[in-house]
Amino acid sequence: MANTTDFSSARVGDRVWEVRWGWGTVVSIKTDNSYPVNVELDIGGGEFNFTFDGKFESTDLHPSLFWDKILFVVPPRPKRMVKKTLEGWVNVYPEDSPLKTFHFVKDRPHADGLAEQTRIACVHVTGEYEVEDRDDS
């Protein structure tokens, strides 16, 4: 069911809300007019006329008059992901090694310095991953 605004049952004294000007009060209903709902806004400025479907002007595509204040839920800012590259060296040990560890370091000399005697390889590795960008500027 579509949400539609219908002021055909509006009565003098009803409180209404207009998206541009805020709260107002229905002051009269005219049956001989294409803009029958007359509203006096709390901000002043006289009476403003609306159609039974809440439109202010004939060019309005959507109503601007409602029975209550329209609340908009602001969605959170979308996460911005940035790509990061991981690069370094890994010391690799045999499967049956009691060490069963990997040393991951930024440069080859550091990897060589950490290597145990049972090392079988020192492999240069690179990889990409994404993380949330924390820069709010």
N, C-alpha and C positions, 0 to 999 in steps of 0.2 A: 504494500500500500504506500503510495507516495505521500509525503508530507506536504500539505497545502495549507495556505493561510486562507481563512474564511471569516470575514467580518460581517457576514449577512445577519448574524445574530447579535451584533454589537449593540450596546445600550449606552445612553448618555451616562457619564460617570465612570465607565470602564477605563482601567489603566492599560495603556499600550506602550510599546517600545519601538522607536524608529532608529534604524541603524546609524544614521548620520547625526541625529540630534538628541537621541536619548528618550527619556520618559515623557509621556504626555497623557492627556485625558480626552476621551471622546466627549465633545460638547454638543454635537448634533448629528442626526442621521437624516439625510434628504433623499426622498424616493424619486424625485424628478431630476436627478443629476447623475452624470456618468462617474462622478467622484463623490459618492454620497456620504462617506465617513469623514466627518470634520473633527480634527484633533487640535487641541491647544497644547503646545509643547511647554514643558516646565522651564525651558530656557527663554521663553517669551517669543515675540515676533508675530503674534496673531495666530489665526487658524490656518491649518494646512489640510488639504483635501486629498483623500485616498479612495481607491476603488475598493470593492468588497474583497478583492484578492490581495489587498495590501500594497498596490502599486501607486506611486506618487505621480508619475507622468505617463503619458501614452507610449513613450519610447522605452520605458523600463521593461526589461526582459524578466526581471525577478522582483518579488515583493521586497519592500523595505520596512513595512510595518508588521509588527508581530505582537502576540499576546504577552510575551515575556522577553527579557533580555536574551539575546543570542550569545552563547558562550563558545569560543573557539578554543580547541585544545591544540596547543602548539607542540608539534612532534619534536623529539630530540634531534639535535644535529646529527646527520649521518656520519658514521665512522669513516674516516679517510684512511685508507691503507697505503703504506709505502713499502716498497721493496727494499730489502736489505740483502747484502751479500756477505756470506761467511766464508773466510778463506784462511787456510792454515795447513799445518802438517800433523799427521797422525802416525805414531809408532804402532806397528802391528806385531803381535806376538803369535806363536803357534797355538793352535786350538788346545793342545794338551799342556800348555804352559801354566804353571801355578799362579802366574801374575794375573792372567785374564783381564788385563786392563788396557786402556788406550790412553796415550798422552796426546792431547790436542793442544798445539801451541801455534803462535803466529809465524814463527820463522824456523827454518831448517836447523840452524846452529843450536837453537834452544831445544829442539826435538832431539838432536844428536846428544846433547848434554844430559837429557833425561832418560835416554835409552838404556834398557837393561841388556845384558849380554845375549839374551835369547831373542832379541828383536830379529824379525825376518824381513821387515820392510819399513820404510818411512815414506808415506804417501802424501803427496800434495792434494788437498781436497778443496773444492769450492761448492757452495750451495746458495740458493736464494730462498728467502722466506719473506712473508709479509707480516708487518706489525701495524698497530694503530698509530697514526701520526698524532703526536701529543703537542704539536705546535698550534696554539690557538690564535696566532696572529693573522 
